[in-house]
């Protein structure tokens, strides 16, 4: 996410979409997610996943038709946008885009640093985003398996994604 700060108006705008945005610290995000968990109890995880899924769908809708037709270009654009937003550094380890298979890592995953009262991370935000994007672009629901997590002592978070 590349953005400009307009000092005269106090507005931050995303250079890609032109939309206004804000900067939210990890601590504030944890407060927001924790409050959702208090209010919605066990339903909070579903709400958070669905909100992340909607973000993935929205991102895919923003991508040009050319990008949607070129899976490699869409993958590259997604990786760059996620990294630019400060959510961590994505590294694609393996990909077979014709078969819809991608193995990726996120170094310094923003969501692995946020935990709920039970000590679980909010890495399901990543899974929701990827699901929404795949459903929008490919009209398919991916299977996403988290294999490593920095919150568990691994140096990065890692996922395998395949299309069912």
C-alpha positions in Angstrom: 0.0 0.0 0.0 1.6 3.2 -1.1 0.1 6.3 0.3 0.4 10.1 0.5 -0.2 12.2 3.6 -1.8 15.5 2.9 -0.5 17.7 5.7 -3.0 20.5 5.0 -6.1 18.3 5.4 -4.7 15.6 7.7 -5.8 12.9 5.2 -3.9 9.8 4.2 -4.8 8.4 0.8 -4.0 5.1 -0.8 -2.2 5.8 -4.1 -3.6 2.7 -5.8 -7.3 3.2 -5.0 -7.4 6.8 -4.1 -9.3 5.8 -0.9 -8.8 7.5 2.4 -7.0 5.3 5.0 -5.7 5.4 8.6 -2.8 3.9 10.4 -3.7 1.5 13.2 -1.1 0.1 15.6 -0.9 -3.5 16.5 -1.9 -2.7 20.0 -5.0 -0.9 18.9 -5.9 -3.7 16.5 -5.6 -6.1 19.4 -7.9 -4.0 21.4 -10.5 -4.0 18.6 -10.3 -7.7 18.1 -10.4 -8.4 21.8 -13.5 -6.3 22.2 -15.2 -8.2 19.3 -14.3 -11.4 21.2 -15.9 -10.1 24.4 -19.1 -9.0 22.6 -19.5 -11.9 20.3 -17.8 -14.7 22.2 -17.2 -17.8 20.1 -18.8 -16.1 17.1 -16.0 -13.5 16.9 -13.7 -15.7 15.0 -16.3 -16.2 12.3 -17.0 -12.5 12.1 -13.2 -11.7 11.9 -12.7 -14.3 9.2 -15.7 -13.1 7.2 -14.5 -9.4 7.4 -11.0 -10.5 6.2 -12.7 -12.5 3.4 -14.6 -9.4 2.3 -11.3 -7.5 2.2 -9.9 -10.2 -0.1 -13.0 -10.0 -2.3 -12.7 -6.2 -2.4 -9.0 -6.4 -3.3 -9.7 -8.8 -6.2 -12.4 -6.5 -7.5 -9.9 -3.6 -7.5 -7.5 -5.7 -9.6 -7.8 -5.0 -13.3 -9.3 -7.6 -15.6 -5.8 -8.1 -17.1 -4.4 -8.9 -13.7 -7.2 -11.3 -12.9 -6.6 -13.2 -16.2 -2.9 -13.4 -15.4 -2.6 -15.4 -12.1 1.1 -14.7 -11.7 0.6 -11.0 -12.1 -2.3 -11.1 -9.5 -0.1 -13.1 -7.1 2.8 -10.6 -7.5 0.4 -7.7 -7.0 -1.1 -9.2 -3.9 2.3 -10.0 -2.4 3.4 -6.4 -3.0 0.2 -4.8 -1.7 0.2 -6.9 1.5 3.9 -6.1 2.1 3.4 -2.4 1.3 0.6 -2.3 3.9 3.1 -3.3 6.6 1.4 -6.6 7.4 4.7 -8.6 6.9 7.0 -9.7 4.2 5.5 -12.4 2.0 7.8 -15.0 0.3 6.2 -17.3 -2.2 8.1 -20.6 -1.8 6.4 -22.8 -4.4 3.6 -22.1 -6.9 1.8 -24.0 -9.5 -0.8 -21.5 -10.6 -2.3 -23.7 -13.3 -3.3 -26.1 -10.5 -4.0 -23.4 -8.0 -1.3 -24.4 -5.5 0.8 -21.9 -3.6 3.0 -22.3 -0.6 3.9 -19.0 1.0 5.6 -17.6 4.1 5.0 -14.3 5.9 8.0 -12.9 7.9 7.0 -10.6 10.7 3.3 -11.4 10.3 1.2 -8.6 11.8 -1.6 -10.9 12.8 0.7 -13.5 14.5 1.6 -10.8 17.0 -2.0 -10.3 18.1 -3.5 -12.9 20.4 -6.9 -13.5 21.9 -7.6 -14.3 25.6 -6.9 -18.0 24.9 -3.5 -17.2 23.4 -4.5 -18.0 19.8 -3.4 -15.6 17.0 -5.5 -13.9 14.5 -3.8 -15.5 11.5 -7.2 -16.5 10.3 -7.3 -13.0 8.9 -4.7 -14.1 6.3 -6.8 -17.2 5.5 -10.0 -15.2 5.2 -8.3 -12.7 2.8 -6.9 -15.4 0.6 -10.2 -17.2 0.5 -12.1 -14.1 -0.5 -9.6 -13.3 -3.2 -9.7 -16.8 -4.7 -13.5 -17.0 -4.6 -13.7 -13.6 -6.4 -11.1 -14.3 -9.1 -11.4 -18.1 -9.6 -14.9 -18.8 -8.3 -13.4 -21.5 -6.2 -13.0 -22.0 -2.4 -9.3 -22.8 -1.6 -8.1 -25.1 1.1 -5.6 -23.3 3.3 -3.4 -25.1 5.8 -1.1 -23.2 8.2 2.0 -25.3 8.7 4.2 -22.9 10.8 3.6 -19.9 13.0 6.0 -17.3 14.4 3.9 -17.2 17.6 4.8 -20.9 18.1 8.6 -20.1 17.8 9.0 -20.6 14.1 10.9 -17.9 12.3 7.9 -17.2 10.0 4.3 -18.2 9.4 3.7 -20.6 6.5 0.7 -21.8 4.6 -0.1 -24.2 1.8 -3.0 -23.3 -0.4 -4.7 -25.6 -2.9 -7.9 -25.4 -4.8 -10.4 -28.2 -3.8 
